[in-house]
Amino acid sequence: MFNQVEAQHGRTLPTNDIKLLMDKFLFILKGIGSGELFIGPLKYYQYLYPDFSRYVAGTNPDFPNIETGMRTVKVMEAIVRCIATGKESYL
């Protein structure tokens, strides 16, 4: 969330550097004030992994276990192997 890149061509004046630093400082202060600075990308995980978020909160006890995850990965690998070789693949 706070990863930023700035490209400049040529040389900057010290006043430009001061303005840039002040803008960054105010941006960080706003993040601290709103509380979003410290949670960063964690607030977006609730939308990416809703089942896992509910499991951690204790409201979804039926979250898949590691065996289900391993079976899913095996199936996905078999699909990739079938596509790459053009032949049938068995688990």
N, C-alpha and C positions, 0 to 999 in steps of 0.2 A: 504494500500500500504506500509506503514512503520511499520506494525506490524510484529515483528520478535521474535523468541524464540531460545534460545541457551541452550543446555543441556551439562553439564560438569560433569564428574565423577572424583572424586579426588580433589586435591587442585591445584589452579592456582598460578603462580608466579606473583608478581606485574608487571613484564614486560609484561606478557600476558594481564593483565587488561589494561595497558596503550595502548597496540596495539589495543585491542578491542575498547576502547574509541576513539582512533584516527580514526579507521575505521568508527565508527558510526558518528563521527564529520564530516569526509570528505563526507560521504554519505548524511548527512543532508545539508552540504554546496552545494553539487551538486544539490540536490533537490531545494534549494533556488535559485541557479543560473539559473536553467532551468525553474523555475516557477511551477514545478509539486508538490512541497511540500504542497502548500496551496490549490491546487484544489483536491489533493488526489484522492479518488474514484469517484469524480464527473466526471472526464473525461471518465470513463467507462460507466456511465449512458446513454450517448448518444447512445451506442450500445445496452444496455438492454431495454431502453424505447424510441425508436426513435420517436414514435407518440407523446409522451408527450414532448420530447425535441423540436419537430417542433411546438407544440402548444404553448409552452413557448416563443419560438422565434417569434411567430406570423405568421408562414407560414402554419399552419394546423388548420383552423377554425372549422373543422368538428370533433374535438376530442369528444369522448363520454362524456355525462354528468353523474351526480351522479345517476340518475334514471336507466340509462343503466347499470351502474356498479352494482347497487343493484339487478336488474333483473338477471344479469349474476351470481351473488353470490347465488341467490335463486335457479337457475337451477343447479349450481354445488352442492349445499347442497342436492337437490333432487336426483341427481345422486349418491352421496355418500350414502344417505339413502337407495336407491334401491339396491346398491351393498351390503350394510351391512345387510339388512333384507331379500333380495331376493324377495321382493314384489314390485309391481308397486307403484309409488309415484306421486301424483298430486300436482300441484302448487296451 
